[in-house]
Amino acid sequence: MNENRKRGINETTNNATLLLIAIICAVAAWFIVAMTIYPSESKTITDIPLIMDITGTSAAENGLSITNRNVEKVTVSFDCSRTNYNRINADDIRAYVNFDNITTEGKKTLTIQVDSDNGVELTNLKVYPETVEVELYKFEIKTINVKPKLTNVTLAEGKVFGDIKCQPEEITITGPSSKLAQIAECYAVSEKTLTDLDTSYSGLNSDRLEFIDAEGNPLIDTQFITTDPATVNISMQVLTQKTLPFKVNLKLPQNSDFDKDSLKFDITPAELTIASGSSDVTLTDDPLEIPISLSAVDIGFSKDYNIENMLSAKNVINVSGIENVKVTLKDEGLASKEITLAGGNVKLLHVPSDGYNYSIETAKITFKLIGPADVIDDIIAADLDATVNFLGEDTSKNPDLFEYYVDVSCSTHNNVWCFNAPKVNIRKTAKEGAVKQSSASGNTSSKTN
């Protein structure tokens, strides 16, 4: 009985051993068959980072930089030996782009390449996507003036902006050359709300910088554009303003009693809005005078006057946006005639006491006289006064013969004037006593020497 039991146990043990050996042999046989008939196996790996490195390539040598691409990660499928199947993961696969033949900027479609970092041979290699779109540009530096732009600032009544300045006035822009080439203007934009501002304001920082092209359109794509500095300070000068009428101020010859109110002018525009040039300037209600010489006014007179020239000495600013004012004579009912006077009828006034005699050598003068039509026809030479007025003049450096303007006025009517004052030649000769004095002085001087 015991022997039979012992024999059964031995047989069972032997059978188990044989079974184990059989299993091992079967696995080995399967492995041998699999490696012989199916030596490789397909594998797919996702989310492999796409390497974009231009260091040492022709792209880098040409100053190009990558600004954009449409692929960040790729999926790779391949065949490998069964022994390497589990040895390969995403860290062992390198997906990259070759930039060796890229020398110009712009958008490029490039082939994605893949290899193994650990030397494992990969066959039937496929990558998705197969290509990547890459934008490469040359980065340049550009200096540009920056202008202020206020979107939410209002002023109190009677106030107006003076100078609105940026600090700094210039900024440096760095970015792709193709984008910098589109930028024609730059604005420092502040969106801060300031209401009823009545005094000057400084210390306002820009919220953003806005780039404008040559057509006045904002540059939408500002990616990769940087500025130095990134923000700009804006200061605002706030001034008091007034709207004042224009008025012609006729400049008359000395001692003239011409009636300025007898001439009427059309002035366009009739008024102008101005502002104080600084906080210590007080604006009055006096009209803005346009000085015009009476002798320059002819029938048909019409002339533009530059407003800035008129205001330059007043320390006020033209804020109307108008550059010129036009003055036109209302010449309805006016007429003109030519009159000739003998040179001997021209009087010399305020002759200098400088040891010289002054005499008029011009035989006659002819000039245009203008006035109301019902008056001008009756004017004769005897009604006119013609004078050369030396008051306040220094004639000591004048040559012996020189020209001088003649002031012509009408003694019978104060609404008649001479257009384009005539000139006469005046002879300067030393007085007899002055010659002797000069000679005596010369002799004395000679003796002294």
TORGURO-766790 format. One record per residue (C-alpha): x, y, z. Coordinates in pm, whole numbers, plus 50000, padded with zeros to 5 digits. Layout:
N
XYZ
...
***
This chain:
449
500005000050000
502735024150095
504765014349794
501835020749563
501295055149721
504965063649690
504985052049330
501955074349254
503605104849406
506745099449200
504725095848883
502845127948956
506095146749019
507575133348701
504485143448506
504605179148644
508245181948555
507565169348209
504675194048176
506875223248282
509565212648039
506945209747768
505635244747838
509155259347834
509875241647511
506615253947360
507345290047458
510875287347325
509585271747008
506965299346972
509605326047034
511925310446778
509125307846525
507925343546598
511415358146567
511955338946247
508645344746076
507755378746240
511085395346331
509615431146376
506505447646514
504735481046443
504555508046710
502965542846731
504115570246968
502195603047009
502985637747149
506615638547042
507885674847070
508955690046739
512435704846780
512985738446601
516645747846638
518355769546377
521665772746562
524595768846325
522395766946014
522285789545708
519055804245846
520915816546154
523825828845943
521385850645747
520015866546065
516675848346058
514615839646364
511555817446400
508475838046475
505685813046423
504895776646344
501735755846317
502975722846467
504195717346824
504015679146855
503935650046611
502845613646600
505345587646476
504705551646367
507455526946279
508525490546274
511175477446510
512465444046627
510445426746891
513385428647124
513445466747096
509705471847108
509515479747477
512825497947480
511575526847263
509405555047404
508785592047327
512075602347487
513995580947239
512425596546927
513665630046793
511435649846555
513115680146398
513365703346094
516505709845891
517125747245833
520405743645643
518995755245308
516895784345439
518385818445355
515375841445303
512625853345535
508945845245502
506595815745548
508135781945463
506655746745440
509335722845566
509545685045598
509555670245947
512375645346000
512575617746264
515345595846403
516145575646714
518345589246989
519405555047121
520595540546790
517685516446747
516905510046383
513425521346283
511865509645959
508685518345774
508895552145949
505905575645920
505275609446083
502085629546114
501885656846010
504585652945748
505305690345716
505265721645930
504645757745827
507335780045974
507625818045963
511165831545971
512045868345975
514995891046020
514735911446337
515695948046307
515705979246523
513866011146428
513666045046602
510376063746563
508706094946703
505836087446936
502696109046945
500126111947224
496576098747190
493996105447461
490696086847438
488846097047756
489976132247849
487556161747848
488286198147930
486376223348134
484456250547951
486686277647808
489756255147814
491756240647529
494766218147493
498116234647436
501146212447383
500576175547445
503956158847466
505396124247510
508456116547716
510546102847561
509656117347223
511296087747046
511196050647117
513116020946981
511135992946815
512535957946766
510785932246552
510555914046219
511775936745939
508655930545731
506455942846015
508645972646100
508495983245734
504715987145768
504916011146064
504576047745962
503446062846294
503386053546660
500906066046920
501116064147298
497496056947388
496056065647729
492576053447811
492476069348155
489326089748220
489876126348315
486766148448319
486496186648305
490246191448325
491046228348383
494776227948463
497826212948300
498436176248377
501546154748369
502536120048482
500006101648265
501426068248149
500386052147823
498226020947844
499496007747512
501446017247203
499566017646874
501296013546538
499786028846223
500636021045860
500996045945574
497256043645493
496306052545849
495266017345949
496346002146280
498815973446262
496855943246387
499605917246409
502145930946657
503445897246775
507215897146828
507345935346827
508915949847141
509605985947238
512076003847458
510676018347674
507475998147701
505446027747833
505546065047759
504736094547985
502206119847852
501966156047968
499106179347874
499156217247869
495706231747939
495146267847831
492376293747848
490776301747514
488686329847366
487056337247034
487826372646916
486876392446604
489406404946350
489826442046281
491806460546014
494206486246158
495096510545879
498606524745906
498586561345795
501356585245695
502546608845967
500216638146038
497506622545819
493886629945908
492476602645683
489146588845807
489816551945871
486106544945905
485536555645545
486996522545423
485176489845475
486666455045451
485386419445433
487386396945667
487236359245627
487006343345876
485496371446079
486806357846410
489466335046552
489706312346853
492966317347040
494466304647363
496946318847609
500486308647528
501226302747898
499416303148230
500536338848308
499026353847990
495636370748033
493386372247730
491506404847672
488396411447467
490256434447226
489876425546856
492776409646673
494266437246461
495456431946104
497906460146025
497606472645665
499386502845518
496906526945359
499236532445064
499076494844988
495296495344939
494116496944579
490746491244417
490316453444404
492536448944709
492416413444851
495176396845048
495816367045274
497616373145603
499386345845797
497806342546138
500886328446311
502896359046207
500206381546352
500146363246686
503846356046734
504526387046944
501396383247159
502266349947326
498946335047222
498206303647023
495936298746725
493726268946813
491216273246531
493096252346275
492986281846031
496306293345885
495346325345701
492806353545716
491676370645394
491046408145387
489126422645090
488346459245031
484686467544975
485416489644676
481916496244549
481556533444473
485306539644466
487236553644171
490796563844093
492676588843879
496276597143800
497626630643912
500966646843840
502686671244073
505776692044009
508736682444224
508906718044348
505496713344513
506866686344743
507706700445084
510506688545311
509526685345677
511756681345983
514936686245784
517946674845992
520266701446134
523386682546035
525296708245829
523696697945500
521176713245263
518486690045124
516726696544794
514406676744567
515826669744223
512856650544079
511046672643829
507606657143874
505826627844036
502826608643905
500666587344131
497236571344164
494656588244383
491686567944512
488456579044674
484686580244633
483716583944267
481726615644331
484756631444497
487736619144302
486686634943973
486786669644128
490196666244293
492946687544140
496646690944218
496036721944426
493926701144670
496876678844755
499706681545003
502906662844916
505606660645182
508856643145264
508976639145639
512436633645790
511106631746147
513096605946340
515256596946039
519066595246045
520316607445708
523956611145809
524936579145630
522886585945319
524796592544996
524706626744833
521746615644620
519106592444766
515436583044725
512676589844973
508946582944989
506466611444945
503386613245167
500386625644967
497166637045134
494116656845033
493496689045220
489876691445107
488686655545169
489666630445438
488466600045244
490936602344956
494316585144959
497366578344745
498086542744636
501726531544624
503446562844755
505776578344494
509486584944549
511656615144479
515416619544448
516896641444719
520256658744691
522326663445005
524976691244988
527186704845261
526396739945380
529016766545316
529726771945683
530006734845740
532566731945461
534706759445611
534366743945956
535336710345814
538296725945633
539376745245943
539056713746148
541176696045894
543856723045908
543796722946284
544026685446285
546906687446043
548726712546258
548166691746566
549676661846399
***
